[in-house]
Amino acid sequence: MKTDFVLNLQQTLAQYLEPSDLLDAILALLPQLGADFGSVVAQTGDGSIYFRSSLPGQEDLVGPAGRRFARKLLAEGLEGRVLRSGQPEVVEDLSADPRRYRAAYLIDGCHGAVLLPFALPRLKGGGLLILGSERPAAFSAENLPLLQAVARHIGFALESTLLYCIQRDSTAQLRLINEVSRAATSILNINLMLSTVAQAIQRSFGFYNVRIYRQQPDAPLTLAALTDLRGRTVLPAREAPAPSPFVERAVAQSRTLVANDAKADPAYTPPPEGRKIRSCLAIPIKLGAKIVGAMELDSTRLDAFPPSLVAAMETLCDQLAVAMENALLYDELNQTINELLALNRITQSVSATLDFQQTLTLIARHVTAMLNVAATSVVLRDDDAGEVWFAAAWGEGAEAVLNRRLSLGEGIVGWVALHGKPLIVPNVWDDPRFYPEMDRQSG
């Protein structure tokens, strides 16, 4: 290896802006360093692990499996000792070294080795460049000055790439949070606001699915907005798909759940359409201790949700909780105003006529419009005849029921007239008091 190789190394590695590409490029340089294989492992202050290896038995350890293996190396193996000491170490035969981490799936193909620590000061972490050879004693102390220089350049390049990714992701996250804040303050329709937020998240990060749920009092968690991989936003119909077990568990436990390797995570149960999902994030949307909804993000990539992104999404959900509450308060206020206006219109209409039948019909018509129901009837009690009669009707089947009479206590309306109590019936066909003949005649 020549000195000019070391001098050009930083320029060579500076072109890689993704950590995975940079790690692959480092391993590709190993033959020029006199190594048959090797590995790079790094850990930052927030606990993030970066690992790539071509050592025998480690080539396929990538993604979450690779990080789990790297944590074991740093906790139990020679690698961790070297990293903590900050001093390089030359090993004549790594396969025979008792300090080496051992596992059944590892192959004793690496003999001569050198372990070279490097620092990641701005990320409050560090890492190792490990060079291995099929030959024992392939490296010596004479090689250390140049190899340490290589390790320092690799550490600098890796730190720069990671800082770039953090800055890039932070910019996207801040842009998204700002967009959500604007939507939350300018859109007072809650369904439109949630759909706008879901679309903004999908556009910023390209997730496979973005789902936002609402949690209303005494009601199950219901889907309010869904944006798919193509950026299409769907306002769910009445028969919206049920929440996944993963997001239901997050709501039940009132905490964020992350599955960065969904298939290997026992806490994650994929939905029927979730075969492509590799990572999932579920966050309860909380206003204080009250859960008002939940957000579920799916990705087709492993490790799609690093700690920084999870924290940003939690901040976004905090903003969303306030926005949802404001939108609900606006809806309630708007509904109250509309009801008062409708009652005022009814009062004006009733006051404008002295005809009793016309007054009852006006009341039925205005109530039908105000409540947005299919039909309204005004039923009066005739104590002399022991009956109730449909004095006015408006809407579907109105002509069929107008002036019809039932015995006092007959049917649901007769029961209400007899007992003088209001009644809400979720499904009249399940109520034994229901009089189906009237329904058939009115259509």
SULURNOR-V279287 format. One line per field, one symbol per residue. ss: DSSP state (H for helix, E for strand, L for the rest). psi: psi as a letter, one per 30 degrees, with the letter a starting at -180 (. if undefined). burial: 1 if it has 24 or more other C-alpha atoms within 12 Angstrom, else 0. Layout:
ss: ???
psi: ???
burial: ???
This chain:
ss: LLHHHHHHHHHHHLLLLLHHHHHHHHHHLHHHHLLLEEEEEEELLLLLEEEEELLLLLLLLLHHHHHHHHHHHHHHLHHHHHHHHLLLEEELLHHHLLLLLLLLLLLLLLLLEEEEEEEEHHHLEEEEEEEELLLLLLLLHHHHHHHHHHHHHHHHHHHHHHHHHHHHHHHHHHHHHHHHHHHHHHLLLHHHHHHHHHHHHHHHHLLLEEEEEELLLLLLLEEEEEEELLLLEELLLLLLLLLLHHHHHHHHHLLLEEELLHHHLLLLLLLLLLLLLLEEEEEEEEELLEEEEEEEEEELLLLLLLHHHHHHHHHHHHHHHHHHHHHHHHHHHHHHHHHHHHHHHHHHHHHLLLLHHHHHHHHHHHHHHHHLLLEEEEEEEELLLLEEEEEEEEELLHHHHLLLEEELLLHHHHHHHHHLLLLLLLLHHHLLLLLHHHHHHHL
psi: klefeeefeeeefffkfkeeeeeeeeeffeefggkflalkkkklfgfkkkkkkgkkffegilbeeeeeeeeeefefleeeeeeefgklkkkejeffkffkkklffkkifkdklkkjllliefghalakkkkllfklhfllfffeeeeeeeeeeeeeeeeeeeeeeeeeeeeeeeeeeeeeeeeeffjfjeeeeeeeeeeeeeeefhlekjkklkjlkhllkkkfkkkafggkkkjkaeikklllfeeeeeeefhlkkkjfieffjffkjkleggffkfkkkkkkjkjbfkkfalkkkkkgkkhfileeeeeeeeeeeeeeeeeeeeeeeeeeeeeeeeeeeeeeeeeeeeffkgjeeeeeeeeeeeeeeefhlelkkjklkjeefhlkkjfllkakgeeffkgkklkkfkleeeeeeefhklkkjejfffkffkjfeeeeef.
burial: 00000100110011011111011111111100111111111111000111111111011001111110111011001111111000011111111000011000000111111111111100101111111111010110001101111111111111111100010011011101101110110011111111111111111111111111111000001111111110101110000000110111111000111111111000111100000011111111110000111111111111111111110111111111111111110000000000000100010000000000001111111111010000111111100000111111111001001101111111111111100000000000000000000000000
